[in-house]
Amino acid sequence: KAVVSTQSTGSFNTLQHYYILNLIEVDITMDTDESLIKEASNFIAKLDAIRVDSRILFKDRLITLSENTGKEVGELTVTVDSSTYSGRECYLVTANSNGIVDNIPVGTNITAYVSPTMETLEHTQHEYVNIPGNSLTKRSVLSKTADGYEMVLTKTEGDTETTVTESFSSDQMTGFVSEGANLVLQRLSIAHGMHSRMCFKTFSTDNTLTSVTYSPLESHTISIQNVTLETVGIERSVENGEESATSWKIYFLSDGHMYSRAQVGSPVYMKIKDVPENFIRDEDADWVFPDFGKGKLHWEDDIEMLSHFLDRKEELKEDHVSYMRRHPELKAILGDFLQFLLMRKPSDVIEFAADFFSSYSSAAEMKPSFAHSNFINKSAIRSE
């Protein structure tokens, strides 16, 4: 028997951590021998090193429920899209877990760029507990460098903020799976079939490298809205140094959609609310959604929807900042355009912009640069 720590590891656990109050004894077996590491390497070797797997590009939405009352206390959304990072095709993972506990918003937001072979290219994670007058936040940015990885960890409690920067070598990060990559790996395990246990590396609660084990679970038959579906399970266990491992049991539908997710020892769990769209279109489904009509939506007055809006706003902000950071030339190009525009003051701004940006295209017709820039708005000059 092992004692499961009250601390939660990884994404989507701020809400579950808020609930866990006591230590619970459960049976856990952690084998991190070379055979499990080899199984992990063999699995990665089977993946396409250049292209993403289109079968796992979709969105999951689960609701968070109290084990004791069955009351809905939050939600989890996970989206995996195709994107590019420094010219390389990759997965773009966005995940949000949020809830309201005792009228206090808590949650975790993740944005990650992951290569087709599970290499984390960039990873941003933001966790928060919005206690009135003493908000707690933790933001980590993991970036790939020429020598390995660099992590910038910022913690804020009230008005106090601390920032720590850590570096990890390429050898240290061999076999590393970030929280964002973990979500992709789970879907790929279902798509390719997971037949044996695998062991990778990840970060523990104190941001030190540790082992994480993935184990297949027995399949179950479930029913959602009178539709019978098969689920496939994965158990994920993260070692926590001298403390005992933290484990999750996650079940998926046959196409990789997450059905349920529960941390061992937590009085809350996450579960799918509706059948995914691809199952709704299935010809064997003999049910339809009831029509409840339409009404005016006052989302600003709904605590859950407002929390979801704020999470989405933060997610988009992180994504835009990340893009601007990777493309510093964008600021220079836009600055040049605005400066030239204000100098020339053309009467037709659209035509002027088309002429200006056509100079960046190798396929554009050869002609004098900025031909339309000669058409100066004379009335604008006279007014000056």
C-alpha positions in Angstrom: 0.0 0.0 0.0 1.1 3.5 -0.8 -0.1 6.9 0.5 -1.3 9.2 -2.2 -0.2 12.8 -1.7 -2.7 15.6 -1.3 -0.8 17.6 -3.9 -1.9 17.4 -7.5 0.5 17.1 -10.4 0.1 18.6 -13.8 -2.7 20.3 -15.6 -6.4 20.5 -14.7 -5.7 19.7 -11.1 -6.2 23.0 -9.4 -9.8 22.2 -8.8 -9.1 18.7 -7.6 -6.3 19.9 -5.4 -8.6 22.4 -3.8 -10.9 19.6 -2.8 -8.4 17.0 -1.4 -8.1 17.4 2.4 -6.8 14.0 3.6 -4.4 11.3 2.7 -5.9 8.1 1.3 -4.3 4.7 1.0 -4.6 2.9 -2.3 -2.7 0.1 -4.1 -0.1 1.4 -6.5 2.6 -0.4 -8.3 5.4 1.7 -9.9 7.8 -0.2 -12.2 10.2 2.1 -14.0 12.5 -0.5 -15.4 14.3 -0.4 -18.7 11.6 -2.5 -20.5 9.0 0.3 -19.9 11.4 3.0 -21.2 12.0 0.8 -24.3 8.3 0.4 -24.8 7.9 4.2 -24.8 10.8 4.6 -27.3 9.2 1.9 -29.6 5.9 3.7 -29.5 7.4 7.1 -30.4 9.3 5.4 -33.2 6.1 4.3 -34.8 4.8 7.8 -35.1 5.2 9.9 -38.3 8.1 12.2 -37.6 6.9 14.9 -40.0 3.1 14.9 -40.2 0.5 15.2 -37.4 -2.2 12.5 -37.1 -5.4 14.1 -38.3 -7.5 11.5 -36.4 -6.8 13.2 -33.1 -7.6 16.8 -34.2 -10.8 17.6 -32.3 -12.2 19.2 -29.2 -13.2 17.5 -25.9 -15.5 19.0 -23.3 -16.1 17.4 -19.9 -18.0 18.7 -16.9 -16.5 18.4 -13.4 -18.8 16.7 -10.8 -18.7 16.3 -7.1 -18.4 12.6 -6.0 -20.5 13.3 -2.9 -23.4 15.4 -4.3 -23.2 14.9 -8.1 -23.4 18.7 -8.5 -21.6 20.3 -11.5 -18.7 22.4 -10.2 -16.7 23.1 -13.3 -15.6 22.0 -16.7 -12.6 20.8 -18.8 -12.0 21.6 -22.5 -9.1 20.1 -24.5 -8.5 21.1 -28.1 -5.8 19.6 -30.4 -5.3 21.4 -33.7 -2.7 21.3 -36.5 -0.2 24.2 -36.6 3.3 25.2 -37.4 6.2 26.2 -35.2 9.4 27.6 -36.8 8.4 26.1 -40.1 7.7 22.7 -38.6 4.3 21.0 -38.6 3.1 20.4 -35.1 0.2 20.0 -32.7 -1.3 23.0 -31.1 -2.8 22.0 -27.7 -5.1 24.3 -25.8 -6.6 23.1 -22.5 -8.7 24.8 -19.9 -10.0 23.6 -16.6 -12.0 25.9 -14.4 -14.6 25.8 -11.7 -16.1 27.7 -8.8 -15.4 26.4 -5.3 -17.1 28.3 -2.4 -17.7 31.1 -4.9 -13.9 31.3 -5.6 -12.8 30.8 -9.3 -10.0 28.3 -9.7 -8.5 26.8 -12.9 -5.6 25.9 -15.1 -4.9 27.1 -18.7 -2.4 25.4 -21.1 -1.1 26.3 -24.5 1.5 24.0 -26.0 3.2 23.3 -29.3 4.1 19.7 -29.7 6.0 17.9 -32.5 4.6 14.8 -34.2 7.0 12.7 -32.1 5.9 14.3 -28.8 8.8 16.8 -28.5 7.6 19.9 -26.6 8.5 23.0 -28.6 6.9 25.5 -26.3 4.7 25.1 -23.3 2.8 27.8 -21.3 0.8 26.9 -18.2 -1.2 29.3 -16.0 -2.8 28.2 -12.7 -4.9 30.4 -10.5 -7.0 30.6 -7.3 -8.8 33.9 -7.3 -9.3 34.5 -3.5 -10.6 38.0 -3.0 -7.7 40.2 -1.8 -5.1 37.5 -2.0 -5.2 35.9 -5.5 -2.7 33.0 -6.1 -1.3 32.4 -9.5 1.5 30.3 -11.0 2.7 30.8 -14.6 5.4 28.6 -16.2 6.9 29.0 -19.7 9.0 26.1 -21.0 10.9 26.9 -24.2 13.2 24.8 -26.3 16.7 26.1 -26.7 19.8 25.0 -28.7 21.2 23.2 -25.6 17.9 21.8 -24.2 15.1 23.7 -22.4 14.6 26.8 -20.3 11.8 27.2 -17.8 10.6 30.6 -16.4 8.4 30.1 -13.4 6.5 33.1 -12.0 4.5 32.8 -8.7 2.2 35.6 -7.5 0.5 35.8 -4.1 -1.4 39.0 -3.6 1.1 41.8 -4.4 4.2 39.5 -4.0 5.7 38.1 -7.2 8.7 35.8 -7.5 10.4 34.6 -10.7 12.8 31.6 -11.1 14.6 30.5 -14.3 15.8 26.9 -14.7 17.7 25.2 -17.5 17.6 21.6 -18.5 20.1 19.8 -20.9 19.0 17.8 -23.9 20.1 14.6 -22.2 18.0 15.4 -19.1 15.0 15.9 -21.3 15.2 12.7 -23.3 11.9 11.0 -23.1 10.2 14.1 -21.6 6.4 14.5 -22.0 5.0 17.9 -20.9 1.4 18.3 -19.8 0.4 19.4 -23.2 2.2 16.6 -24.9 0.5 14.2 -22.5 -2.9 15.1 -23.9 -1.7 14.3 -27.4 0.1 11.1 -26.3 -3.1 9.8 -24.7 -5.1 10.3 -27.9 -2.4 8.7 -30.0 -2.3 5.7 -27.6 -6.0 5.1 -28.3 -5.6 5.7 -32.1 -2.6 3.3 -32.4 -3.6 0.9 -29.7 -1.8 0.7 -26.3 -1.0 -2.9 -25.5 1.7 -2.6 -22.7 2.9 -0.2 -20.1 5.2 2.7 -21.0 7.5 5.1 -19.0 8.4 8.6 -19.9 9.7 11.7 -18.0 7.7 14.7 -16.8 7.7 17.4 -14.1 6.7 16.6 -10.5 4.9 19.1 -8.2 8.1 20.9 -7.4 9.1 21.1 -11.1 11.8 18.4 -10.9 12.1 15.7 -13.5 10.5 12.4 -12.6 9.0 9.3 -14.2 5.5 9.0 -15.5 4.0 5.6 -16.3 1.1 4.9 -18.7 -0.8 1.6 -18.2 -3.7 0.1 -20.2 -7.0 -0.5 -18.3 -9.8 -2.9 -19.1 -12.4 -1.6 -21.5 -16.0 -0.8 -20.4 -19.3 -0.5 -22.1 -21.1 2.8 -21.3 -24.4 4.4 -22.3 -24.9 8.1 -23.2 -28.3 9.3 -24.1 -29.4 5.8 -25.0 -26.3 5.3 -27.2 -24.1 2.3 -26.2 -20.4 2.9 -26.7 -17.1 1.1 -25.8 -14.5 2.9 -23.7 -10.7 2.2 -23.5 -8.8 3.1 -20.3 -5.4 4.5 -19.5 -3.9 4.9 -16.0 -1.3 7.7 -15.7 0.9 7.6 -12.6 3.5 10.4 -11.8 6.2 9.8 -9.2 6.7 12.6 -6.7 10.2 12.1 -5.3 10.0 10.9 -1.7 6.2 11.2 -1.7 4.0 8.6 -3.2 2.8 8.6 -6.8 -0.2 10.5 -8.0 -2.5 8.6 -10.4 -5.3 9.3 -12.8 -7.7 6.9 -14.5 -8.8 8.2 -17.9 -11.3 6.5 -20.2 -11.7 7.3 -23.9 -14.2 6.4 -26.6 -12.9 4.3 -29.5 -12.0 7.4 -31.6 -10.0 9.0 -28.9 -12.6 11.4 -27.4 -12.1 11.6 -23.6 -15.1 10.1 -21.7 -14.0 10.5 -18.1 -11.1 11.5 -16.0 -10.6 11.0 -12.2 -7.6 11.5 -9.9 -7.3 8.8 -7.4 -8.3 10.1 -4.0 -10.1 13.2 -5.3 -13.8 13.7 -4.4 -14.4 15.3 -7.9 -14.3 13.7 -11.3 -14.7 14.8 -14.9 -17.1 13.2 -17.4 -18.4 13.8 -20.9 -21.9 15.4 -21.0 -22.9 14.8 -24.6 -22.0 12.3 -27.3 -19.3 13.8 -29.6 -20.5 15.1 -32.9 -19.0 12.2 -34.9 -21.1 9.8 -33.0 -24.2 12.0 -33.4 -23.8 11.6 -37.2 -23.5 7.8 -36.9 -26.2 6.1 -39.0 -27.0 3.6 -36.1 -28.0 6.4 -33.7 -31.8 6.5 -33.5 -32.1 9.5 -31.2 -32.3 13.2 -31.7 -31.7 16.2 -29.4 -34.9 17.8 -28.0 -35.7 21.3 -29.1 -35.8 23.7 -26.2 -36.3 26.8 -28.3 -34.1 29.9 -28.1 -33.9 32.6 -25.4 -31.7 35.6 -24.6 -28.4 34.6 -23.1 -27.2 36.7 -20.1 -23.8 35.1 -19.9 -22.3 37.9 -17.8 -24.5 37.0 -14.9 -23.6 33.3 -15.1 -20.5 32.6 -12.9 -19.5 29.5 -14.9 -19.8 31.1 -18.3 -18.0 34.3 -17.1 -15.2 32.1 -15.8 -15.1 30.3 -19.1 -14.9 33.7 -20.9 -12.0 34.9 -18.7 -10.2 31.6 -19.3 -10.7 31.9 -23.1 -9.5 35.5 -23.0 -6.4 34.6 -21.2 -5.8 31.6 -23.6 -6.0 33.9 -26.7 -3.7 36.5 -25.1 -1.1 33.9 -24.3 -1.3 32.5 -27.9 -1.0 36.0 -29.5 1.9 37.0 -27.3 3.6 33.7 -28.1 3.2 34.2 -31.8 4.5 37.8 -31.7 7.5 36.6 -29.7 8.3 34.0 -32.4 7.9 36.5 -35.2 9.7 39.8 -34.3 9.7 40.7 -37.9 6.0 41.3 -37.8 6.3 44.4 -35.6 9.0 45.8 -38.0 6.9 45.2 -41.1 3.7 46.8 -39.6 5.8 49.8 -38.3 7.3 50.4 -41.7 3.8 50.3 -43.3 2.2 52.7 -40.9 5.2 55.1 -41.2 5.1 55.1 -45.0 1.2 55.4 -45.0 1.3 58.5 -42.8 4.1 60.1 -44.8 2.3 59.6 -48.2 -1.3 59.9 -46.9 -2.9 58.2 -50.0 -6.6 58.8 -50.8 -7.1 55.0 -51.4 -5.7 53.2 -48.4 -6.7 49.7 -49.6 -4.9 50.1 -52.9 -1.9 51.6 -51.2 -1.7 48.7 -48.8 -2.0 46.1 -51.6 0.8 47.8 -53.4 3.0 48.0 -50.3 2.7 44.4 -49.3 2.9 43.0 -52.9 6.6 43.9 -52.7 7.0 41.0 -50.2 5.7 38.4 -52.7 8.1 36.6 -55.0 5.2 35.8 -57.3 4.1 39.5 -57.7 4.4 41.1 -61.2 7.6 43.0 -61.7 6.9 46.8 -61.6 8.3 49.9 -59.9 8.2 49.6 -56.1 5.2 51.3 -54.4 3.8 52.5 -57.7 0.6 53.7 -56.1 2.5 55.5 -53.4 3.1 58.3 -56.0 -0.6 59.2 -55.7 -0.4 61.5 -52.8 -3.5 62.9 -51.2 -2.9 66.5 -52.1 -5.9 67.7 -50.1 -4.3 66.2 -47.0 -1.1 68.1 -47.8 -2.9 71.4 -48.3 -4.7 71.0 -45.0 -1.3 70.7 -43.3 
